[in-house]
Amino acid sequence: MNQDSNSQHHGHLPIRRPGRGRRPARALRTALVAGTVVALAGGLAACGGKSLEEKGGSQSAGGKGDIVIGSAGFTESKVLAEIYSKIISDAGYHTTVKTLANRELYEPALEKGQIDVVPEYASTLAEFLNAKKNGPKAKPVASSDIDKTVAALKTLAEPRGLKVLPAGEATDQNAFAVTEEFAARHHLKTLSDLGRSKEKVRLAAGEECETRPFCKPGLEKVYGIAVTGIDPKGVGTPQAKQAVKDGTDQMVLTTTTDATLDNFGLVLLKDDKKLQNADNVLPVVNAKSAGDKEIEAALGKLTDKLTTADLIELNRKVDAERQKPEDVARAYLESKGLAKK
């Protein structure tokens, strides 16, 4: 998502973008309304993480300390944050989930220790920190090689006081979807097809898409796609997909783990030139406030079992069945034998 990915969540929003950021891809990916974002950001800057406005439930299971799990504003990130919250709570910590719109808000909070743990997407976060250190035109450090990408991510993260925990199998990449009708009319199966068609598209995405290399700049440079503007409805949100279904926009930034595309009559266009890097899900923690071995061990057990298929199913239960993220998280951990009864 990676976003930033995401968040994608990834934003991946590479929001896992991504992003997913994430990313991807992420992270992924319902943005908070502007007023809430401003209020949250102000609370972060003024008072530190422990005084943030509550944006989720608390888990309490012991006296090892308070841990704040950060979430981006898209479904997958929210569910993963709730899973992290429950599994860390079971390890004996008091946990709270805080939701911020995107990586641009939660990553600085993570560095400051106002947030202690976040579910992230390897490639999306690596490029986010790369741009933060070396500028938006920095040579990319992420790739389809997850080991090399994580190594580069650690090099960028550790000087900022961040500890990158091992990545698992689960991957969420950023992806782009159009309506089935639009794809059929212009004979589109890939993003290259869209570039060759010379069709102009307005893109429903997070506002950070304007500058993130996997999004608008990448679509233009790698595929020659004419993006006329960004409609800031978030990454893969129902509002973003509805805007494409209605014809207000022509394409939406979502993720490969989006479970509701069919509901909106949307299809993914293949990323045939590999604009998106592999965005494996991995926990990132503030080394001082959440670098405990107990937290690493608890999250490691989850990472070992979490799969891409799991992500799709978790997203489906929230987005299609309208279950609450915290309920989905609890049921998932119980199904995997990872929850305390």
C-alpha positions as CSV (number, residue, x, y, z in Angstrom):
1,M,0.0,0.0,0.0
2,N,1.3,0.1,0.7
3,Q,-0.1,3.0,1.7
4,D,1.2,5.5,2.2
5,S,1.7,3.5,1.5
6,N,-2.3,2.8,3.1
7,S,-0.8,4.6,3.1
8,Q,-1.5,1.1,1.5
9,H,-2.2,1.0,2.7
10,H,-0.6,0.5,2.3
11,G,0.3,4.1,0.9
12,H,1.7,2.0,0.1
13,L,-0.1,4.0,0.3
14,P,3.3,2.4,-0.6
15,I,-0.9,4.2,2.0
16,R,0.1,-1.0,2.8
17,R,0.1,2.6,-0.2
18,P,0.5,4.1,0.8
19,G,0.1,4.1,1.5
20,R,-0.3,1.8,0.9
21,G,1.4,4.2,1.4
22,R,1.6,1.0,0.0
23,R,1.2,0.6,-0.8
24,P,0.9,-0.1,-1.9
25,A,1.0,-0.2,-1.6
26,R,-0.4,0.2,0.0
27,A,-2.0,1.8,3.6
28,L,-5.2,1.4,2.0
29,R,-7.0,3.5,2.8
30,T,-11.0,6.2,4.8
31,A,-9.1,9.4,5.4
32,L,-10.2,11.5,8.4
33,V,-12.0,14.8,7.8
34,A,-9.7,17.8,7.7
35,G,-10.8,19.2,11.0
36,T,-10.1,15.9,12.8
37,V,-6.7,15.7,11.2
38,V,-5.8,19.2,12.2
39,A,-7.0,18.5,15.8
40,L,-5.1,15.3,16.0
41,A,-2.0,16.9,14.5
42,G,-2.2,19.8,16.9
43,G,-2.7,17.4,19.9
44,L,0.4,15.5,18.8
45,A,2.6,18.6,18.5
46,A,1.4,20.2,21.7
47,C,1.1,17.4,24.2
48,G,2.6,14.1,23.0
49,G,1.0,10.8,22.2
50,K,-0.6,10.0,25.5
51,S,-2.9,13.0,25.3
52,L,-4.2,12.3,21.8
53,E,-7.9,12.2,21.2
54,E,-9.1,8.6,21.5
55,K,-9.7,7.1,18.1
56,G,-10.1,3.5,19.1
57,G,-10.6,1.1,21.9
58,S,-8.2,0.2,24.6
59,Q,-6.9,-3.3,25.5
60,S,-5.7,-3.7,29.1
61,A,-3.9,-6.9,30.3
62,G,-1.2,-5.9,32.7
63,G,1.4,-3.5,33.9
64,K,4.2,-3.6,31.5
65,G,3.4,-0.1,30.2
66,D,1.2,1.8,27.8
67,I,1.6,1.2,24.0
68,V,-0.1,3.3,21.4
69,I,-0.6,1.5,18.0
70,G,-0.9,3.9,15.1
71,S,-3.2,3.3,12.2
72,A,-3.6,5.0,8.8
73,G,-7.1,5.9,7.7
74,F,-7.9,2.9,5.5
75,T,-9.5,-0.4,6.4
76,E,-6.5,-2.8,6.2
77,S,-4.4,-0.5,8.4
78,K,-7.2,-0.2,10.9
79,V,-7.7,-4.0,11.2
80,L,-3.9,-4.6,11.4
81,A,-3.7,-2.0,14.2
82,E,-6.5,-3.7,16.1
83,I,-4.7,-7.1,15.7
84,Y,-1.5,-5.6,16.9
85,S,-3.3,-4.0,19.8
86,K,-4.9,-7.3,20.9
87,I,-1.7,-9.4,20.6
88,I,0.4,-6.8,22.4
89,S,-2.2,-6.5,25.1
90,D,-2.1,-10.3,25.5
91,A,1.6,-9.9,26.1
92,G,0.9,-7.8,29.2
93,Y,0.7,-4.2,28.0
94,H,-2.0,-1.6,28.1
95,T,-2.7,-0.7,24.4
96,T,-4.6,2.0,22.6
97,V,-5.2,2.5,18.9
98,K,-4.9,5.9,17.3
99,T,-6.0,6.6,13.7
100,L,-4.3,9.3,11.7
101,A,-5.1,10.0,8.0
102,N,-1.8,9.1,6.4
103,R,2.0,8.4,6.8
104,E,2.8,12.1,6.6
105,L,1.1,12.5,10.0
106,Y,1.8,9.2,11.8
107,E,5.4,8.7,10.9
108,P,6.7,11.8,12.6
109,A,4.6,10.9,15.6
110,L,6.2,7.4,15.6
111,E,9.7,9.0,15.6
112,K,8.7,11.2,18.6
113,G,7.3,8.3,20.6
114,Q,3.8,9.7,20.5
115,I,2.9,6.5,18.7
116,D,4.8,3.4,19.6
117,V,4.0,0.8,16.9
118,V,2.5,0.8,13.4
119,P,1.8,-1.8,10.8
120,E,3.8,-0.8,7.7
121,Y,4.7,-1.7,4.1
122,A,8.4,-2.2,3.4
123,S,8.8,-0.6,0.1
124,T,6.5,2.3,0.7
125,L,8.0,3.3,4.0
126,A,11.5,2.9,2.6
127,E,10.8,5.3,-0.2
128,F,9.0,7.7,2.2
129,L,12.0,7.9,4.5
130,N,14.4,8.0,1.4
131,A,12.6,11.1,0.1
132,K,12.5,12.6,3.6
133,K,16.2,12.3,3.9
134,N,17.4,12.7,0.4
135,G,14.7,14.7,-1.3
136,P,11.8,13.7,-3.6
137,K,14.1,13.0,-6.5
138,A,16.3,10.6,-4.6
139,K,17.4,7.4,-6.3
140,P,15.0,4.6,-5.3
141,V,16.1,2.2,-2.6
142,A,13.1,-0.2,-2.7
143,S,12.7,-3.0,-5.2
144,S,10.9,-6.3,-5.8
145,D,13.6,-7.9,-3.6
146,I,12.2,-7.8,-0.1
147,D,15.4,-8.6,1.7
148,K,17.3,-5.8,0.0
149,T,14.4,-3.4,0.5
150,V,14.2,-4.2,4.3
151,A,17.9,-3.7,4.6
152,A,17.6,-0.3,2.9
153,L,14.6,0.5,5.1
154,K,16.6,-0.3,8.3
155,T,19.5,1.9,7.2
156,L,17.0,4.8,6.9
157,A,14.9,4.0,9.9
158,E,17.4,3.3,12.6
159,P,19.0,6.8,12.8
160,R,15.4,8.1,13.3
161,G,15.0,5.9,16.4
162,L,12.8,3.4,14.6
163,K,13.2,-0.4,14.8
164,V,12.0,-2.4,11.8
165,L,10.8,-5.9,12.7
166,P,10.9,-8.8,10.2
167,A,8.6,-8.9,7.2
168,G,6.3,-11.8,6.5
169,E,4.6,-13.3,3.5
170,A,1.6,-11.0,3.4
171,T,1.9,-8.4,0.7
172,D,-0.3,-5.5,-0.3
173,Q,0.6,-3.4,-3.3
174,N,-0.9,-0.2,-4.6
175,A,-3.1,-0.8,-7.6
176,F,-5.3,1.2,-10.0
177,A,-8.8,0.3,-11.0
178,V,-11.3,1.6,-13.7
179,T,-14.9,0.6,-14.4
180,E,-15.4,-2.6,-16.4
181,E,-17.2,-0.4,-19.0
182,F,-14.3,2.0,-19.3
183,A,-11.8,-0.9,-19.7
184,A,-14.0,-2.6,-22.4
185,R,-14.6,0.6,-24.3
186,H,-10.9,1.5,-24.5
187,H,-9.5,-2.1,-24.6
188,L,-7.6,-1.8,-21.4
189,K,-6.1,-4.7,-19.4
190,T,-2.8,-3.0,-18.3
191,L,-1.6,0.4,-17.3
192,S,0.4,0.5,-20.5
193,D,-2.8,0.1,-22.5
194,L,-4.2,3.1,-20.7
195,G,-1.1,5.1,-21.5
196,R,-1.3,4.2,-25.2
197,S,-5.0,5.0,-25.3
198,K,-4.2,8.7,-24.6
199,E,-7.3,8.9,-22.5
200,K,-7.2,11.6,-19.8
201,V,-8.1,10.4,-16.3
202,R,-9.0,12.1,-13.1
203,L,-7.7,10.0,-10.3
204,A,-9.5,9.3,-7.0
205,A,-6.7,8.9,-4.4
206,G,-5.1,10.4,-1.3
207,E,-3.9,14.0,-1.7
208,E,-0.3,12.7,-1.2
209,C,-0.7,10.9,-4.6
210,E,0.3,14.2,-6.2
211,T,4.0,13.8,-5.2
212,R,4.5,10.1,-4.4
213,P,6.6,8.3,-7.1
214,F,4.3,5.3,-7.2
215,C,1.2,7.4,-7.9
216,K,0.7,10.4,-10.2
217,P,4.4,11.0,-11.1
218,G,5.0,7.3,-11.7
219,L,1.9,6.9,-13.9
220,E,3.0,9.9,-16.0
221,K,6.7,8.9,-16.3
222,V,6.5,5.1,-16.5
223,Y,3.2,4.7,-18.4
224,G,2.6,8.1,-20.1
225,I,-0.8,8.3,-18.5
226,A,-2.4,11.7,-18.7
227,V,-3.6,12.4,-15.1
228,T,-5.6,15.6,-15.2
229,G,-6.0,15.9,-11.4
230,I,-6.3,14.2,-8.1
231,D,-9.7,13.9,-6.4
232,P,-8.6,13.6,-2.7
233,K,-11.2,11.0,-1.6
234,G,-8.6,8.6,0.0
235,V,-7.0,5.4,-1.1
236,G,-9.6,2.7,-2.0
237,T,-12.3,4.3,0.1
238,P,-16.0,3.7,-0.8
239,Q,-16.3,7.4,-1.7
240,A,-13.3,7.1,-4.1
241,K,-14.6,4.0,-5.8
242,Q,-18.1,5.4,-6.0
243,A,-16.7,8.5,-7.8
244,V,-15.2,6.3,-10.4
245,K,-18.4,4.2,-10.7
246,D,-20.4,7.4,-11.2
247,G,-18.0,8.8,-13.8
248,T,-16.9,11.8,-11.7
249,D,-13.4,10.2,-11.8
250,Q,-12.0,7.7,-14.3
251,M,-9.6,5.7,-12.1
252,V,-9.0,5.0,-8.4
253,L,-5.9,4.2,-6.4
254,T,-6.6,1.2,-4.3
255,T,-4.7,-2.0,-3.4
256,T,-4.3,-5.5,-4.6
257,T,-6.1,-6.7,-1.5
258,D,-9.3,-4.6,-2.1
259,A,-12.2,-7.0,-1.5
260,T,-15.0,-4.8,-2.8
261,L,-14.1,-3.9,-6.4
262,D,-16.9,-6.1,-7.8
263,N,-19.4,-4.1,-5.8
264,F,-18.6,-1.0,-7.7
265,G,-18.1,-2.7,-11.1
266,L,-14.4,-2.0,-11.1
267,V,-11.4,-4.0,-12.4
268,L,-7.7,-3.6,-11.7
269,L,-5.3,-2.7,-14.5
270,K,-2.2,-4.8,-14.5
271,D,1.0,-3.0,-13.4
272,D,2.9,-4.6,-16.3
273,K,6.0,-2.4,-16.0
274,K,6.2,-3.0,-12.2
275,L,5.8,0.6,-11.0
276,Q,4.9,-0.8,-7.6
277,N,7.5,-2.6,-5.5
278,A,6.7,-5.6,-3.3
279,D,5.2,-4.2,-0.2
280,N,5.4,-6.9,2.5
281,V,3.6,-6.1,5.7
282,L,5.9,-5.6,8.7
283,P,5.7,-3.9,12.1
284,V,7.8,-0.8,12.8
285,V,8.3,0.4,16.4
286,N,9.8,3.3,18.2
287,A,13.0,1.7,19.5
288,K,12.9,3.4,22.9
289,S,9.3,3.1,23.8
290,A,8.4,-0.3,22.1
291,G,11.7,-2.1,21.4
292,D,11.0,-4.7,24.0
293,K,11.7,-8.3,23.1
294,E,8.2,-9.3,24.3
295,I,6.6,-7.0,21.8
296,E,8.9,-8.2,19.0
297,A,8.1,-11.8,19.9
298,A,4.4,-11.3,20.0
299,L,4.3,-9.5,16.7
300,G,6.6,-12.0,15.2
301,K,4.2,-14.8,15.8
302,L,1.5,-12.9,13.9
303,T,3.9,-12.0,11.0
304,D,4.7,-15.6,10.6
305,K,1.1,-16.6,10.0
306,L,-0.3,-13.6,8.2
307,T,-0.9,-14.1,4.5
308,T,-2.0,-12.0,1.5
309,A,-5.2,-14.1,1.4
310,D,-5.8,-13.2,5.0
311,L,-5.5,-9.5,4.2
312,I,-8.2,-9.8,1.5
313,E,-10.5,-11.7,3.8
314,L,-10.0,-9.2,6.7
315,N,-10.7,-6.3,4.3
316,R,-13.8,-8.1,3.0
317,K,-15.3,-8.7,6.5
318,V,-15.0,-5.0,7.3
319,D,-15.8,-3.4,3.9
320,A,-18.4,-5.9,2.5
321,E,-19.9,-7.4,5.7
322,R,-19.6,-4.1,7.7
323,Q,-18.1,-5.8,10.7
324,K,-16.1,-3.7,13.2
325,P,-12.3,-3.8,12.8
326,E,-11.8,-4.8,16.4
327,D,-14.2,-7.7,16.1
328,V,-12.6,-8.9,12.9
329,A,-9.2,-8.7,14.6
330,R,-10.3,-10.7,17.6
331,A,-11.8,-13.4,15.5
332,Y,-8.8,-13.7,13.3
333,L,-6.4,-14.1,16.2
334,E,-8.6,-16.7,17.7
335,S,-8.8,-18.6,14.4
336,K,-5.0,-18.6,14.2
337,G,-4.5,-19.7,17.9
338,L,-2.9,-16.4,18.7
339,A,-5.3,-14.9,21.2
340,K,-5.6,-15.4,24.9
341,K,-9.0,-16.7,25.8
